Amino acid sequence: MLGLKARDLIGFSFVQLLVHAPLVLFLLWALGTTLTYTPPIMP
């Protein structure tokens, strides 16, 4: 399969995790600050 080893795939996946995890957390925080929380009204 394209001459890739398992070590290459694991390394690439780990780099992707290191790059995307902080990015996703930052975007969740940034977009979360734009929304206002309104609790549901209980009847």
C-alpha positions as CSV (number, residue, x, y, z in Angstrom):
1,M,0.0,0.0,0.0
2,L,2.0,2.9,-1.4
3,G,5.2,1.7,0.4
4,L,4.0,3.0,3.8
5,K,4.9,1.3,7.0
6,A,2.7,1.1,10.1
7,R,5.1,3.4,11.9
8,D,4.6,6.1,9.2
9,L,0.8,5.9,9.6
10,I,1.0,6.1,13.4
11,G,3.4,9.0,13.3
12,F,1.2,10.9,10.8
13,S,-1.9,10.2,12.9
14,F,-0.1,11.4,16.0
15,V,1.0,14.6,14.3
16,Q,-2.6,15.2,13.1
17,L,-3.8,14.7,16.7
18,L,-1.3,17.2,18.1
19,V,-2.2,19.8,15.5
20,H,-6.0,19.4,15.5
21,A,-6.8,18.9,19.2
22,P,-5.7,22.4,20.3
23,L,-7.3,23.9,17.2
24,V,-10.7,22.2,17.8
25,L,-10.6,23.2,21.5
26,F,-9.8,26.8,20.6
27,L,-12.6,26.9,18.0
28,L,-15.1,25.5,20.5
29,W,-14.1,28.1,23.0
30,A,-14.1,31.0,20.5
31,L,-17.5,30.0,18.9
32,G,-18.9,29.2,22.4
33,T,-18.3,32.8,23.5
34,T,-20.5,34.1,20.7
35,L,-23.6,32.3,21.9
36,T,-25.6,33.3,24.9
37,Y,-27.0,30.6,27.1
38,T,-30.8,30.9,27.8
39,P,-32.0,28.2,30.1
40,P,-35.2,26.5,29.1
41,I,-38.4,27.8,30.6
42,M,-40.1,25.1,32.7
43,P,-44.0,25.2,32.4
